[in-house]
Amino acid sequence: MVENRLDMSENRNLVIASVILVIGIGGAFIEITDDLVIPSMALATFIGMFLHAILPNKDLGYGNGKLFDSMDEDNTEE
């Protein structure tokens, strides 16, 4: 988040991050059947992706877009 300069003062980004943390750390889970349970970390991931998809101003959620530039540079050196 720091290298990508993601603005956490934007309400959209703050809501997504806080919901993911509360669900993931809080231990929430969904028990669909006795054999099928979605644990807290998976549930937090799905809800985070869902919130990212439905909340407005998606361009604020990408920061400066340079998060993976350093990875591309590392791969070209090989």
C-alpha positions, 0 to 999 in steps of 0.5 A: 500500500505504501509503495503503490501510494494507496490513499487510506484517507479515502472512505472507500479504501478505509471501509474495504480494509476495515471490513476485511480486518474485522471479518478476518480477525474476528473469526466470522464464518458461514456454515452452509452445511455440516460439511461445507464451512467458509472460514474467516480468512476466505470469507474476508477475501470474498467480501473484500472483492465484492466491496471493491466491485460494488463501491463507487470510485474504483480508480481510488482503489488502485493507487498510482498503479505501480505496485507490480512495476518492480516485479516486471523489472526483476523478470526482465533481468533474467 
